[in-house]
Amino acid sequence: MQGLMRTFAIIVLGCLFVTPRPLFAQEPELSLSEAIQIALMNNRPAKIAQLDITKADWEVASTKTKRFPAISTYLFGSKNLTSPSFTFKANTFQTPQGEPVPATDTKIALSSGFTGYTVAEVAQPLTQLYKIGLAIHEQKLEVDLSREKYQAKRQSVVADVKQAYYAVLQTESALDSASAAVKQYQETDRVVLDYIAQRSVLKSSSLDVKAKLAQAQYQVVQLNDTLQTQKEKLNNLLGRDLDTPFHTEQVPAIQYEEADLKVARQTALTQRPEVKEAEIDTHRAEYDRRLAKAQYIPDIGAAFHYMTPFNTAILPQNIASAGFEMRWEPFEWGRRRDDVKQKETVVEQSKYQLAETRSQVVLDVDNSFRKLAESRSLLAVAEAARAAANEKLREVNDKFRRSAVLLRDVLEQQAAVASADNEYEESLLAFWSAKASFEKALGEE
């Protein structure tokens, strides 16, 4: 009887120590660094944010053209509904010889059909150049803001890819363990059936094994569904086909190197796009205030006008003039003053918002730093528990070889080792997830 039990134990233990990651051997391996690079090149929301920079650049170029002369033309053609005419009184003019003309009152029609006139204008802004310069500076700040938003999107994409990658990695590892458990229970069921035939164990033992086998198979199905959903989500973040096959790379050894909290705060305040966006908003508000004050300046510019009527009998055909033009609204009932006051309030608001953003960034860094320290401590606990469980398994195996313990004790301890390994793996992945959050809080990719 002891010989049969010893053989049974060897078979079961052999099934537990399977080659890692056998299910995904035929799928291409995707490392975390490769996933991040693919996402930064192909992620669609990041591409949209990047195109906002190009759009803002073109807006700056468009605003710069307002510095140059504005050339415009105007054409008006019509058929007169009335009959306009000029009447020249008799003796209004005289010939070089002194004879009066016309001899009688003479009426001459302005036109006798379709008529109209063409106007061409060239206007060069002068005092408006100051306002245009302010508008260009403000548009350049819009470009900077688009860049910071794109940088924030990149950091968000990197953080999302890391979290999704770790989720896939954890599920793949759990699926490996569940598949190994299925094989274990299948082999155990086969051996138990042999023992039943030899009347060494009761039939209820086989039913217990079959129940555990069914539970393990259900877990494999459930994990497979979860894994496919997680892979589709990661593929979507990478901007590629949702059905692209891959399997993850094992998580590398951890590194216990993080910055001092004070250094981390300063790094985040320097690198976080949110802070830079708030600073840009403050500068934009200041330019808005200056533009509002510039409305007190009259619009003065140099201008050249050319007009020619067509199909008219009296009017001159070519009229050209050059000079200065001014547009000014002397009475606006305090509108300019109210606008300046409103812009000054916006400036004050933006300064408060900048201070609030800085405070929120520091809070985020502090919280992420502490979460990282907690996950590191939990990882140390899990690592110690795993080492203890493995050592105890070694001792139980030694005792079993000397028939000092039962097979049940070996299997229970093996289950404890599997549980300790799973807790260590989850703690390790939790550590890397916390580290990814901390890196995002610092404004790093």
C-alpha positions as CSV (number, residue, x, y, z in Angstrom):
1,M,0.0,0.0,0.0
2,Q,2.8,2.4,0.9
3,G,4.5,1.7,-2.5
4,L,1.3,2.6,-4.4
5,M,0.9,5.8,-2.4
6,R,4.6,6.7,-3.1
7,T,4.1,6.2,-6.8
8,F,0.9,8.3,-6.7
9,A,2.8,11.1,-5.0
10,I,5.6,11.1,-7.5
11,I,3.1,11.3,-10.4
12,V,1.3,14.2,-8.9
13,L,4.4,16.1,-8.0
14,G,5.8,15.6,-11.4
15,C,2.7,17.1,-12.9
16,L,2.9,20.2,-10.7
17,F,6.4,21.2,-12.0
18,V,5.6,22.0,-15.6
19,T,7.5,24.1,-18.1
20,P,6.4,27.7,-17.7
21,R,4.5,29.6,-20.4
22,P,3.7,26.5,-22.7
23,L,0.4,27.9,-23.9
24,F,1.8,30.9,-25.7
25,A,4.9,29.5,-27.3
26,Q,3.6,29.9,-30.9
27,E,2.6,33.5,-30.3
28,P,5.2,36.3,-30.9
29,E,6.6,37.8,-27.7
30,L,5.9,41.4,-27.0
31,S,8.1,43.2,-24.5
32,L,6.9,46.2,-22.5
33,S,9.3,48.5,-24.2
34,E,8.2,47.4,-27.6
35,A,4.5,47.9,-26.6
36,I,5.3,51.4,-25.5
37,Q,7.1,52.3,-28.7
38,I,4.3,50.9,-30.8
39,A,1.7,52.8,-28.8
40,L,3.6,56.1,-29.1
41,M,3.8,55.7,-32.9
42,N,0.3,54.3,-33.6
43,N,-2.1,55.3,-30.7
44,R,-5.0,57.2,-32.4
45,P,-5.8,59.6,-29.5
46,A,-2.1,60.5,-29.3
47,K,-2.1,61.2,-33.1
48,I,-5.1,63.4,-32.7
49,A,-3.3,65.4,-30.0
50,Q,-0.2,65.6,-32.2
51,L,-2.2,67.1,-35.1
52,D,-3.5,69.8,-32.8
53,I,0.1,71.1,-32.7
54,T,0.1,71.3,-36.5
55,K,-3.2,73.1,-36.5
56,A,-2.0,75.6,-34.0
57,D,1.2,76.2,-36.1
58,W,-1.0,77.1,-39.1
59,E,-3.1,79.4,-37.0
60,V,0.1,81.3,-36.0
61,A,1.1,81.5,-39.7
62,S,-2.4,82.8,-40.5
63,T,-2.2,85.5,-37.9
64,K,1.3,86.7,-39.1
65,T,-0.2,87.5,-42.6
66,K,-2.2,90.3,-41.0
67,R,1.1,92.3,-40.7
68,F,1.2,92.7,-44.5
69,P,-0.9,95.0,-46.7
70,A,-4.5,93.9,-47.1
71,I,-5.4,93.9,-50.8
72,S,-9.1,93.9,-51.6
73,T,-11.4,94.5,-54.6
74,Y,-15.0,95.3,-54.9
75,L,-17.2,95.1,-58.0
76,F,-20.8,96.5,-58.3
77,G,-22.8,96.0,-61.4
78,S,-26.4,97.1,-61.8
79,K,-29.3,98.3,-64.0
80,N,-30.6,101.6,-62.8
81,L,-34.2,101.5,-61.7
82,T,-34.4,105.3,-62.0
83,S,-32.9,107.6,-64.7
84,P,-30.2,109.6,-63.1
85,S,-28.9,112.5,-65.2
86,F,-26.9,115.7,-65.0
87,T,-28.4,119.0,-66.1
88,F,-26.0,121.7,-67.3
89,K,-27.6,125.2,-67.3
90,A,-27.2,127.4,-70.3
91,N,-24.0,129.5,-70.4
92,T,-22.5,127.4,-67.5
93,F,-19.2,127.1,-69.4
94,Q,-17.5,129.0,-72.2
95,T,-15.2,128.2,-75.1
96,P,-11.6,129.5,-75.3
97,Q,-12.9,132.2,-77.5
98,G,-15.3,133.3,-74.8
99,E,-18.5,132.0,-76.3
100,P,-21.0,130.6,-73.7
101,V,-21.9,127.0,-73.7
102,P,-24.3,125.3,-73.7
103,A,-26.6,127.6,-75.5
104,T,-29.6,126.1,-73.7
105,D,-30.2,123.9,-70.6
106,T,-28.8,120.5,-71.5
107,K,-29.7,117.2,-69.7
108,I,-27.3,114.3,-70.1
109,A,-28.2,110.8,-68.7
110,L,-25.6,109.2,-66.4
111,S,-25.9,105.8,-68.2
112,S,-28.2,104.1,-70.7
113,G,-28.1,100.4,-69.5
114,F,-26.0,98.1,-67.4
115,T,-23.5,100.1,-65.3
116,G,-21.4,99.9,-62.2
117,Y,-18.0,100.5,-60.8
118,T,-14.9,98.6,-59.6
119,V,-12.9,99.6,-56.5
120,A,-9.4,98.3,-55.5
121,E,-7.9,99.0,-52.1
122,V,-4.5,98.4,-50.6
123,A,-4.3,99.1,-46.8
124,Q,-1.1,98.8,-44.7
125,P,-1.8,98.6,-40.9
126,L,0.4,100.8,-38.8
127,T,-0.8,101.2,-35.2
128,Q,-2.6,97.8,-35.6
129,L,0.9,96.1,-35.8
130,Y,1.1,96.3,-32.0
131,K,-2.2,94.4,-31.6
132,I,-1.2,91.9,-34.2
133,G,2.1,91.3,-32.4
134,L,0.2,90.5,-29.2
135,A,-2.1,88.2,-31.0
136,I,0.8,86.3,-32.6
137,H,2.5,85.9,-29.2
138,E,-0.8,84.6,-27.8
139,Q,-1.2,82.1,-30.8
140,K,2.4,80.9,-30.1
141,L,1.3,80.1,-26.5
142,E,-1.6,78.1,-28.0
143,V,1.1,76.1,-29.9
144,D,3.0,75.5,-26.6
145,L,-0.3,74.5,-24.9
146,S,-1.0,72.0,-27.7
147,R,2.5,70.5,-27.2
148,E,1.9,70.1,-23.5
149,K,-1.4,68.5,-24.1
150,Y,0.2,66.1,-26.5
151,Q,2.9,65.3,-24.0
152,A,0.2,64.7,-21.4
153,K,-1.5,62.3,-23.8
154,R,1.8,60.5,-24.4
155,Q,2.3,60.0,-20.7
156,S,-1.3,58.9,-20.3
157,V,-0.9,56.4,-23.1
158,V,2.4,55.0,-21.6
159,A,0.7,54.6,-18.2
160,D,-2.3,52.9,-19.8
161,V,-0.1,50.6,-21.8
162,K,1.9,49.6,-18.7
163,Q,-1.2,48.9,-16.7
164,A,-2.8,46.9,-19.6
165,Y,0.4,45.0,-20.2
166,Y,0.7,44.0,-16.5
167,A,-2.9,42.9,-16.5
168,V,-2.3,40.6,-19.5
169,L,0.9,39.3,-17.9
170,Q,-0.9,38.5,-14.7
171,T,-3.7,36.7,-16.5
172,E,-1.3,34.7,-18.7
173,S,0.5,33.6,-15.6
174,A,-2.7,32.6,-13.9
175,L,-3.8,30.8,-17.0
176,D,-0.5,28.8,-17.0
177,S,-1.1,27.8,-13.4
178,A,-4.8,26.9,-14.0
179,S,-3.9,24.8,-17.1
180,A,-1.2,23.0,-15.0
181,A,-3.8,22.4,-12.3
182,V,-6.1,20.8,-14.9
183,K,-3.4,18.4,-16.1
184,Q,-2.7,17.6,-12.4
185,Y,-6.3,16.8,-11.7
186,Q,-6.6,14.8,-14.9
187,E,-3.6,12.6,-14.0
188,T,-4.8,12.4,-10.4
189,D,-8.2,11.2,-11.6
190,R,-6.6,8.5,-13.8
191,V,-4.5,7.2,-10.9
192,V,-7.5,7.2,-8.5
193,L,-9.5,5.2,-11.1
194,D,-6.6,2.6,-11.1
195,Y,-6.7,2.5,-7.3
196,I,-10.5,2.1,-7.3
197,A,-10.0,-0.9,-9.6
198,Q,-7.6,-2.3,-7.1
199,R,-10.0,-1.5,-4.3
200,S,-7.3,0.7,-2.6
201,V,-9.4,3.9,-2.3
202,L,-13.2,4.6,-2.2
203,K,-15.2,5.9,-5.2
204,S,-15.9,9.1,-3.4
205,S,-12.2,10.0,-3.8
206,S,-12.7,9.9,-7.6
207,L,-15.8,12.1,-7.3
208,D,-13.9,14.7,-5.3
209,V,-11.1,14.8,-7.9
210,K,-13.6,15.2,-10.7
211,A,-15.3,18.1,-8.9
212,K,-11.9,19.8,-8.6
213,L,-11.1,19.1,-12.2
214,A,-14.4,20.7,-13.4
215,Q,-13.7,23.7,-11.2
216,A,-10.2,24.0,-12.7
217,Q,-11.5,23.7,-16.2
218,Y,-14.1,26.4,-15.6
219,Q,-11.3,28.6,-14.3
220,V,-9.3,28.1,-17.5
221,V,-12.4,29.1,-19.6
222,Q,-12.9,32.2,-17.5
223,L,-9.3,33.2,-17.6
224,N,-9.2,32.7,-21.4
225,D,-12.1,35.0,-21.9
226,T,-10.5,37.6,-19.6
227,L,-7.2,37.3,-21.4
228,Q,-8.8,37.9,-24.8
229,T,-10.6,41.0,-23.6
230,Q,-7.4,42.3,-22.0
231,K,-5.4,41.6,-25.2
232,E,-7.9,43.4,-27.3
233,K,-7.7,46.4,-25.0
234,L,-3.9,46.4,-25.2
235,N,-4.0,46.1,-29.0
236,N,-6.4,49.0,-29.2
237,L,-4.0,51.1,-27.1
238,L,-1.2,50.1,-29.5
239,G,-3.3,51.3,-32.5
240,R,-3.3,47.9,-34.3
241,D,-5.7,45.2,-35.2
242,L,-7.6,43.9,-32.1
243,D,-6.9,40.2,-33.1
244,T,-3.1,40.7,-33.4
245,P,-1.6,37.6,-31.5
246,F,1.1,38.1,-28.9
247,H,2.2,37.0,-25.5
248,T,4.0,39.1,-22.8
249,E,7.5,38.9,-21.6
250,Q,8.3,37.9,-18.0
251,V,8.6,40.9,-15.6
252,P,12.3,41.6,-15.0
253,A,13.8,41.8,-11.6
254,I,12.7,44.8,-9.5
255,Q,15.0,47.7,-8.8
256,Y,14.8,49.5,-5.5
257,E,15.9,52.9,-6.7
258,E,13.4,55.8,-6.4
259,A,14.1,59.4,-5.9
260,D,13.9,61.2,-2.5
261,L,10.4,62.6,-2.0
262,K,11.6,66.2,-2.1
263,V,13.5,65.5,-5.3
264,A,10.4,63.7,-6.7
265,R,8.2,66.7,-6.0
266,Q,10.6,69.1,-7.7
267,T,10.9,66.7,-10.7
268,A,7.1,66.5,-11.1
269,L,6.7,70.3,-10.8
270,T,9.3,70.6,-13.6
271,Q,8.0,67.8,-15.9
272,R,4.3,67.5,-15.4
273,P,2.3,68.9,-18.4
274,E,-0.5,70.1,-16.1
275,V,1.8,72.6,-14.4
276,K,3.2,73.8,-17.7
277,E,-0.4,74.1,-19.1
278,A,-1.4,76.2,-16.1
279,E,1.7,78.4,-16.6
280,I,0.8,78.9,-20.3
281,D,-2.8,79.8,-19.3
282,T,-1.4,82.5,-17.0
283,H,0.7,84.0,-19.9
284,R,-2.3,83.8,-22.2
285,A,-4.5,85.7,-19.8
286,E,-1.9,88.4,-19.5
287,Y,-1.8,88.8,-23.3
288,D,-5.6,88.9,-23.4
289,R,-5.4,91.8,-20.8
290,R,-2.9,93.7,-22.9
291,L,-5.0,93.2,-26.1
292,A,-8.0,94.6,-24.2
293,K,-6.0,97.7,-23.2
294,A,-4.8,98.0,-26.8
295,Q,-8.3,98.7,-27.9
296,Y,-7.8,102.3,-26.7
297,I,-5.4,102.8,-29.6
298,P,-7.0,104.1,-32.8
299,D,-6.6,102.0,-35.9
300,I,-4.4,104.1,-38.3
301,G,-3.0,102.8,-41.6
302,A,-1.7,103.8,-45.0
303,A,-4.1,103.2,-47.9
304,F,-4.3,103.4,-51.6
305,H,-7.6,103.4,-53.4
306,Y,-8.4,103.0,-57.1
307,M,-11.9,103.3,-58.6
308,T,-13.2,103.1,-62.1
309,P,-16.8,103.3,-63.3
310,F,-17.9,101.6,-66.5
311,N,-20.6,102.4,-69.1
312,T,-21.1,105.9,-67.8
313,A,-21.1,109.1,-69.8
314,I,-20.0,111.7,-67.3
315,L,-18.0,110.2,-64.5
316,P,-14.2,110.0,-64.8
317,Q,-12.9,106.6,-65.7
318,N,-9.8,106.3,-63.5
319,I,-9.7,107.7,-59.9
320,A,-6.6,106.9,-57.8
321,S,-5.8,108.2,-54.4
322,A,-3.3,107.5,-51.5
323,G,-3.3,108.6,-48.0
324,F,-4.1,107.6,-44.4
325,E,-7.2,106.2,-42.9
326,M,-8.3,106.0,-39.2
327,R,-11.0,104.1,-37.5
328,W,-11.9,105.2,-33.9
329,E,-14.9,104.8,-31.7
330,P,-14.7,107.8,-29.3
331,F,-17.7,106.9,-27.2
332,E,-18.3,103.3,-26.3
333,W,-20.0,103.8,-22.9
334,G,-17.2,102.2,-20.8
335,R,-17.1,99.0,-22.8
336,R,-13.3,99.0,-23.2
337,R,-12.8,99.7,-19.5
338,D,-15.1,96.9,-18.5
339,D,-13.3,94.5,-20.9
340,V,-10.0,95.4,-19.3
341,K,-11.3,94.8,-15.8
342,Q,-12.7,91.4,-16.9
343,K,-9.4,90.4,-18.4
344,E,-7.6,91.4,-15.2
345,T,-9.9,89.1,-13.2
346,V,-9.0,86.3,-15.6
347,V,-5.3,86.9,-14.9
348,E,-5.9,86.7,-11.2
349,Q,-7.9,83.5,-11.6
350,S,-5.2,81.9,-13.7
351,K,-2.6,82.6,-11.0
352,Y,-4.8,80.9,-8.4
353,Q,-5.3,78.0,-10.8
354,L,-1.5,77.6,-11.3
355,A,-1.0,77.4,-7.5
356,E,-3.8,74.9,-7.2
357,T,-2.4,72.8,-10.0
358,R,1.0,72.8,-8.3
359,S,-0.6,71.7,-5.0
360,Q,-2.5,68.9,-6.7
361,V,0.7,67.6,-8.4
362,V,2.5,67.5,-5.1
363,L,-0.4,65.6,-3.5
364,D,-0.4,63.1,-6.4
365,V,3.4,62.6,-6.1
366,D,3.2,62.1,-2.4
367,N,0.3,59.6,-2.7
368,S,2.1,57.6,-5.5
369,F,5.3,57.6,-3.5
370,R,3.6,56.1,-0.5
371,K,1.7,53.6,-2.5
372,L,5.0,52.5,-4.1
373,A,6.6,52.1,-0.7
374,E,3.6,50.0,0.5
375,S,3.7,47.7,-2.5
376,R,7.5,47.3,-2.0
377,S,6.9,46.3,1.6
378,L,4.1,43.9,0.6
379,L,6.4,42.4,-2.0
380,A,9.1,41.7,0.7
381,V,6.4,40.0,2.8
382,A,5.3,37.8,-0.1
383,E,8.9,36.9,-1.0
384,A,9.6,35.8,2.6
385,A,6.4,33.8,2.7
386,R,7.3,32.1,-0.6
387,A,10.7,31.2,0.7
388,A,9.3,29.7,3.9
389,A,6.6,27.7,1.9
390,N,9.3,26.3,-0.4
391,E,11.5,25.3,2.5
392,K,8.7,23.6,4.3
393,L,7.8,21.7,1.1
394,R,11.3,20.5,0.9
395,E,11.1,19.3,4.5
396,V,7.8,17.6,3.9
397,N,9.1,15.8,0.9
398,D,12.1,14.6,2.9
399,K,9.8,13.2,5.6
400,F,7.5,11.6,3.0
401,R,10.5,9.7,1.5
402,R,11.0,8.4,5.0
403,S,7.3,7.6,5.3
404,A,7.0,10.1,8.2
405,V,4.1,12.0,6.7
406,L,1.1,11.1,4.6
407,L,0.6,12.0,0.9
408,R,-2.2,14.4,2.0
409,D,0.4,16.5,3.9
410,V,2.6,16.7,0.8
411,L,-0.3,17.8,-1.4
412,E,-1.5,20.4,1.2
413,Q,2.0,21.9,1.4
414,Q,2.3,21.9,-2.4
415,A,-1.0,23.8,-2.5
416,A,0.5,26.2,0.0
417,V,3.5,26.7,-2.2
418,A,1.3,27.4,-5.2
419,S,-0.6,30.0,-3.2
420,A,2.5,31.6,-1.9
421,D,3.9,31.8,-5.5
422,N,0.7,33.3,-6.7
423,E,0.7,35.9,-3.9
424,Y,4.3,36.8,-4.7
425,E,3.5,37.2,-8.4
426,E,0.5,39.4,-7.7
427,S,2.6,41.5,-5.3
428,L,5.4,41.8,-7.9
429,L,2.9,43.0,-10.5
430,A,1.3,45.3,-8.0
431,F,4.7,46.8,-7.4
432,W,5.3,47.4,-11.0
433,S,1.8,48.9,-11.4
434,A,2.6,51.3,-8.5
435,K,5.9,52.1,-10.0
436,A,4.2,53.0,-13.3
437,S,1.8,55.3,-11.5
438,F,4.7,56.9,-9.7
439,E,6.5,57.5,-13.0
440,K,3.4,59.0,-14.4
441,A,3.1,61.3,-11.3
442,L,6.7,62.4,-12.0
443,G,5.8,63.3,-15.6
444,E,8.0,60.6,-17.1
445,E,7.3,58.2,-20.0
